[in-house]
Amino acid sequence: MTARANVKEVMKEYLLDLDQAAQDGRRKVAWCTSVGPAEILRAAGYEVFFPENHGALLGATRMSMDTIPVANAAGYSPDICSYLTSDVGAWMKGITPLTQAYGIKSVPKPDLLVYNTNQCKDVMHWFEFYARELKVPIYGVHSPNHLPEVTAAHEDAVVAQLKGLIALTEQLTGKRFDEEAFRQSLALSKQATDLWAEVLATARARPSPLSFFDATIYMGPIVVLRGTEVARDYYVAQLAELKAKIAAGEAAVPGETKRLYWDGMPVWGRLRSLSDLFKRNHTAVVASTYCNSWIFSDFDAADPLRTMARAYLKIFINRNDAYKERYIADTVREFGIDGVVFLEAKTCPNNSNSQYNLPARLRAKGVRSVVVNGDLCDLRCFSDEQAATVLEAFLETL
C-alpha cells in the first residue's frame, strides 16, 4: 500500500474510532488545537479531536463555501479565521464532510475543550463558542508570542499552565494523572516528529520524491495522532517508501527544473489545481512553513512538561520576523530553492508573513519571491486566473 493510500486508511480508522468513542460514552473526548497539549490529554485518558483538521476538510471539500456564510450571518466577521467560520458554520448548519467520506453523522461531542494561543487568539474565540453552545469545560494555555528567543521565563509561564490543565483533568476524571503514560505519550510523539522531519528532509534530493502538496496529505497523522504508535509506525513506512523513490530517481514532479518554498497556509480548496500548475511548469514545491509546524525536536520524556512547553513555544508562527527571515533563508539554501511563494491569506494574518516587509528583506539576501493573495478556506478571496498569471510570470523569471 502506498503512503497516500495508507494515510487515508489511518485517518479513516482514527475518525471512525472517535465516532465510536462519542457514541458509546465509555471513553471521554477532548477537543484540542493542532499545536496544543494533546499528549497530556491522551495520558489523562481522553480521545483527542482537532477542529482545525475538520476546518481543513471543510476547505478541501469546498463545503466551507456553504458554511462560512452561516457563521457570518450569525455575527462572525468574514475577516476572521476561515477555519473558525467554516467549522462553526458547519455546526450551525448540522453538516460535516465526515458524513459523505465515512458515514459519520456529526463530529464527536467533547467532554473538554483545550486550546493553546501559540498559533493565534482566534482559537480562543472558536473554542469559547463551543463551551457556550455545549456547556462543557474549557481550558486555555495562553502562550507568550512573537518571540525572538524562547527563554526559561517563557517556559515557566507555560509549564505552570500545563500543570493547571493536569489538575483539571484529575478533577474531571476523578483519577490521578498518569505520569508514566504522559512520558510514554511524549516519547512516541518525539519518535513520530523526528520521523516526520526526516520525511520532509527527503525533498532535499534532486529530483524531490515529494512536494508540498503531497506533504499536506501525509501530515495527517502527525497532527491528529501524536503520542500514539500509529503515527510513529506510519512515518517509519512512509520514510522507507520515500528513500526507495530517491534510490530509483522517482520524482514527485517529472522533469523537475525549478524548486520553490511555500510560505503560509495551503489553499485547501485548490490543492489539485495549484499542484497541476506547478507540474506543468516542471516546478517542485520542496519545502514549506506549514508542514514544518509539526516538528518538535525538543520533546524529551525525561523532562516532559518543560520540553513540551519549549517545543510548542518554538513553532515558526510564534516567532518574530527576524527569526522567520533567518529560517526561510536557511531553508532556501539547504534545499537548493530558487524562489519563495508567500500566500497572503485574507483570514489568517498570523500566518501571512509577507505583510511586514519580509519579502523585501529576503530579496536583499538574494532570495526571490512572489506574493499570492488567497485564503485557506474562503475561496471568495482567491482568483484562479490571477494566481496562475502571477505564479507563471514569477516562474519565467527564475
N, C-alpha and C positions, 0 to 999 in steps of 0.2 A: 504494500500500500504506500502510495506517495505521501510526502509530508502534507500536501494540500488536502488530499482525501482524508488522511489521518486526523488532521486538525478539525475537520468537520465532525468526525466521529467523537473526538474528545469533547468538543463543545456541546454536541448533542447530548452525550451522556451526562455532562455536568448540569445542563439545563433541565433535563428530564428528572435527574435526581433532586434538584432543588424544588421542582414542582411537586415531586412526591413528598419531600420533607414538609412542604407547606400544606399539602393535602392531609397527610396522616397525623400531623400535630405532635408527633413524638420527638421531633428534633426542632430546635429553635433556629430561626433565620435572622441574620443581621444583614443590613444593607451597609455598604462601605464605599467610600470614594476610592478611585483606582490607585492612588498612591497614599492609601491610608493603612492603619494598623491591622491588616487582615490576619496576620499571624497571631496576634493576641486574641482575636475573635475565634479563630479556629481552636486555639488552645483552651478557650473557655467553653467549647462545645457547640459553637454556632456554625451552621452552614452559611456561606457568605455569598451575597448577591451584589453586583456592581451596576448601579443605574447608568453610569457612563457607557458601559458596554451596551446596555439597552438603547441609549441615545444613538450610539454609532450604528446599531442595527436599524433603527428608525431612519437614519440618514441614508444608509446603504440601500435599503429597500424603497427609499423615497416616500415612505409613509409619513415622514416628517412634514411633507408639504400639506398633508391633511390635518396634522395635529398641532403644528406651530400656531396657525390662526386661532385655534380653540383657546390656547393659553393666552394669546394676545388679547382676545376678546374678554378674557377673564381678568385682565389687568396686568399681565406680564408683558413688559415692553418688548418690541421686536428687536431692540438693540442689545438685549442681554443674551447670555449663553444659549445657543440654539439646541444644545444637548438638553438643557433645563426645559425650554419651552416645548421641544419635541416630546420629551418624556412626560411632563406634566399634562400637556395637551392630550397625549395618548391615554393617560389615566382618566382624565375628564371624559374623554370620548368612549372609554371602555374597550380599547383595541390594543393589540400588540402584534409585532411581526412574528412572535413565537407561535402564534396560532397556526398560521399557514406553514411555517417551517417544521413544527414539531407537534402540532395538535394541542399546545398548551394554551389554556383559555386566558390566563392572566399572569402577570409577574407575581412571584411569591410574596405573600404578605409578611412584613417584617415584625419581629419582636423587639428589635433595637435598631436605631439609626446612628451611624458613626461617620463623621466627616473629618477631613483634615484640610485646612486652608493653605497648605503649601502650594496648591495649584492656583487657587483664586477664591474670592469670597462668594462667588455665585453658588458654590456647593452648599454653603451655609443656608442661603435662602431656599435652595432646592430641597434640602432635607427638612428644613423647617416647615415647608408646605406639607410634607407627608406626616410630620409629627402632629400638626394640627388636624389634618384630614383623618388620620388613622388612630390618633391618640395613643401613640407609643413613645417610649423613652428615646431621647436624643442626646448624643454626647459629641461635642466638638473639640478637636485638637486645633488650637489657634497658633499656627507656626510663625515665628519671625520670618519675614520675607524679603525678597530682593537683596540677598546677602552677597557681599563681595567675598567673604570667607565665612565658614561655619566655625564658631568658637565654642568653647566649653560652656559659656553662659547661655548661648542659644540652645545647646543640647540639654542643659539643666532645665530650661523652661519647658521643653517638650517632654523630657523624662517625667517631670512632675505630673504633667497632664496624662501621660500614658499610665502612670500609677493610679491616677484617678479613674481612668477607664477600667482598669483591672478591678478596682474596688467596686465599681458599679456592676460589673459582670457578676461578681460574687454576690452582691445584694440581689440581683435579678434572678440568678440561677439557684441561689441557696447553696452553692458549692464553693469550696475553697479553690482558688485559681491553681491550675496545674502547671507549676514552673517547668517541670521536665518536658511536658507536652509543648510548652512555649519554645523551649530550646530546640526541641526536635523540629518544630514547625519552621523556626528561623533557619536552622541548618539546611532543611530541604529548600527553603527559599534561596538561600545562598548558592546551593548547588545549581538550582534552576536558572538563577540570574547570571551566574558565571557562564553557563552553557549558552544562554541567550546572547551574551556578549560575544562568545565565540561564533555563534551563528551569524550575527551581524558583521563580524570581522571577516568572514569568508568573502565579503564583497570587495575586499582589497585585491582579490585575484583579478587578472585580466585574461579573458572576459569574466565578468562577475556572474556567479551562479544564481544570484537572486537580486531582485530590485526592491525598492521601497514599497511598491505596490504588492509584491509577494509578502513582504515583511508585515504589512498591515493585517494580513490574514494570519500569518504564522504567530503573531504576537498574542493571540487569544489566551493561550494557557498561562503565559507569564503575568497576564493581567488578572484573570479570574481564578486561577488555581495555584497561586503562590502558596508555599507551605505544604504542598502535597507531593506524594511520589509520582502522581500522574503527570504533573508539569515537568518534573525532572526527567522522567523516562521519555516523555515526548521529545524533549530537546536533545537527549542522547541520540535518539533515532534520526532526528532532523539534521543534526550536525554531521552524522555519518553519511547521510544522503548528499549533503552539500559538498563534502570533501570528495565523494565519488564523482560528482559533477565536475569539480575542479580538475581532478585527475583525467577525466575524459574530455576536457576542454568544452564542456557544455555550457552555453551562455543563456542567461535569462533574456537577453536582447541579442538575437542573432546579428552578426556583423557590427557589434559594438564599436563605435568610433569616438563617442563623447561620453563623459561621466559627470553627473550632477549631484548636488546636495539639495535636499528638500527641507526647508525650514518652516516650522509651523504645523498646523493641523492638516490632516487629509481632507479632501473634498469628498466625503463618503459617497455621495450620490453620483460621482463622476470618476470613480477609480478606474473603471474599464476604459472609458474614452480617453482619459489622460494617459493611461498606460499604453494604449494603442498609438496615441500621438507620438510619444517618445520612441516607441518601437519603429514607427515609420521613419523616424529621423535617426535611427541607429544610436539612440541615446539611452544609457542606463542610469537610473537614479540610484546610486550605490550607498548613500548614507542619508540620515535624517535626524532632526531634533526629536521628533515624536517617538519613533520606535526605540530610541535610546533612553527614553524616560523610565524604562523598567530594568535598568542595570543598577544594582545595589551592591557594589563590591565591598562596602564597609560592613555588611552584616557579619556578625560573629556571635555564635551561640554561647561563647564563654562570657559575653557581656551583652546580653540580648537587648535590654532596654536602651542603653546608651548608643549602641551601634545602629539600632533601628532608628532612633531619633536622628543620628548623624546622616544616615543614608537617605532618609526621607526629607531632610533639610537640604541636601546637596543636589537635588534634582535641578536640571537646567532651567526650568521655568521659574524656579525660586531664587535665581541668582541675578546679580546686577549685570549691566550691559558690558562692562569691561571683561567679566568672566565669559560672557557669551561670545564676545569678539574673539578672545583667545581660543575658546573651544572650537568655534567654527573654522578659524584659520588653521588650527592644528589638524582638524579632521580633513580639511581640503588637502593639506599636504600629505597626510598619512594614506589617504585613499586615492591619490592622484586625480583629484576632481578638477574639472575645467570651469565650473561656474555654479552659482547658488541660485535657487529659486526660492524667493520669500513669498509665502502666502499671507496676504493681509486679510485676515478673517474678520468680517464685519462684526460678528458677535463674540469674538474671542480676543480682545485686546491683550490679555495676559500672555497669549502665545502667538502674537503677531509682532515679530521682532524688527520689522522694517520701519517702525514709526518714529524712532528716536535716532536717526542718522547712522544706524549700524551698517547698512549697505555702503554708504559713502566711506565710513572708516575702514571697512574691509577692502574697498576699492583702492584706498591709499596703500594697502598692503599687497596689491596685485590680484585681489580676488574679485572676479567679475560676477555680477548678479543682476537679477531682474525681479520686479515685484508684480505679482498677480493678485488681483482682487477677487474675493470669493467668500466662502463660508464653509464650515464643517457640515452643517445640515440644511441650512436655508438656501435653497437653490435660486431663490429670487435675487440673491446677492451675487450670483455667478453667471457670466456670459460665456457660453461655449465658444462663440465666434471670436470674442475679444481675447479670451485666454489663448486660443490657438494662434491668433495673429501675433500676440506678444511673445509667446514661447517660441514659435518657429522663427520669428525675426531674431530673437536672442540666440537661438542655436546657430543661425547663419553667421553670427559674429564670432563664434568660438573657433 
